């Protein structure tokens, strides 16, 4: 078991991973699934692997660097192996008001670049913002 724990720490020392991502990496490395499960449980019990913390950090980083809407964030996290139960509680980490705030910030930025409203709306939709959020952002903003 020492080898698998050592390998897990090598991965986790470089960046944060979800349980699902680390599981896949260890499977690719050829470790037995039973050993992987025990190792992941060991890491979770000691706080080295925490999907909830991953979600918080991921959302903060995403909002700061490249804002996305709730729909896009949910899909990205689902692909990274975040459990359905944690995805269902995602609004705790990313409230609707914050999503509208991000949309307003993007609208302002893109208006400053001379973009038209229709193009801005399409960009927001592609980034996973819902029509409801987009309309609210236009309504609440001072442009």
N, C-alpha and C positions, 0 to 999 in steps of 0.2 A: 504493500500500500504506500510505502514511502515514495516510490517513483511517481505515482499518480498525483500525490499531494505536492511533490516538488514541481512537477510539470504544471499543475494548476496554479501554483504561486508564480511560476514564470509568466504565465499568461496574465494573471491578475496584477502583477507588478508593473506591467506595461500600460494597462488601461482597465476600465471597468467593463465587466461582461454581465449579461443576464445569465440566469441559470441555464436557459435553453442554449445560448451561444456557447457557454463553457462545456456543456454536455456534448454538443456537436463536435467541438474541437477535440475533446478527449476520445470520442468515438473514432474520429479520423486518425487519432494517434494510435489506435488499436487496443485501447484498454477495454476490459470486459465491462458490460453494462452494469452488472451488480456492484463492481468496484467503483464505477463512476457514481452511481447513486449514493453509496456510502460516503464517498469523498465529498460530493456536493452537500450532503446533509451535514457532514463535519464542518465544512466551510461556512454554511449558513448558521449553524449553532454558535460559531465563534465570531460571526459578524463580518467575515471576509467576502461573503457573497450575499447580496441583498437586493432583490428585484425592486422593492419599493424605493429604496435609496437610488437605485439606477434610474428609475422613472423620474424622480425629482430632479436629479442632476441633468438627465437627458433633456427634459423640458426646459429647464433654465438655460442650458447651453443653446438649444434650438431657438428659443425665443430671442436670445441675445444676438446670435450670429445670423440666423436665417429663419425668420418667423414662419410658422406654418399654422394652419387651422386645426381645429380639434380632430376633424376627420383624417387628415393626413398624419397627424401625430399618432393617432390610434392605430392606423394601418402600419406605420413604421415600427411601432413598439410590438405589435402583433407579430410582424415578420421577425423581430429579434427574439421571439420566444416568451414574451410576457404573458402570463396566465390570463385567461378570460376574466376571472374574478378580480384581478388587479386592474385590468382594462375597464371593467365596469365601474370602478371607483376613480377613474382618471380625472373626473371633474373636481375632485378634492385637490388635485395637484395643479389643475389648469382651469380655474373658474371661467365662466362665460364672459365676465366683465374684462378679464385679462385678454381673452381672445379678441374682443371688440377693440380693446386698446391697441393690440398688435396690428389689427386691420387698419385702424386710424393712422397709426404710424407709417404703415406702408402706403396708404393713400396719399398722405402728406408728402412722403418722399417721391412718389411717382408723379404727383402733380407738379412738384418742383422740377422734375425732369421734362415737363411738358406733355405728359401722357394724357390722353382723353379718358373720360369716365368709363366708356365701354371697354377700352383696353385694360384699364385698371381692374374693372370687375372681372374680366376674364382671367387676369393674372391671379387675383385673389381666389377665384374658383379653382384654378389649377394648383394652388397652394393648400387646398383643403378647407377653405373657409366656406361656410354655408351662405345661401342667399340671405337668410335671416340676419346673420352676423354682418354681412356686407352692407345691407340696408341700414342696420342700426349704426354702423360705423359712419356712413355718410350722413345720417340724420344727426348723430351726436357731435360730429366734428365741426370745426370752424375752419372752412377752407376758403 
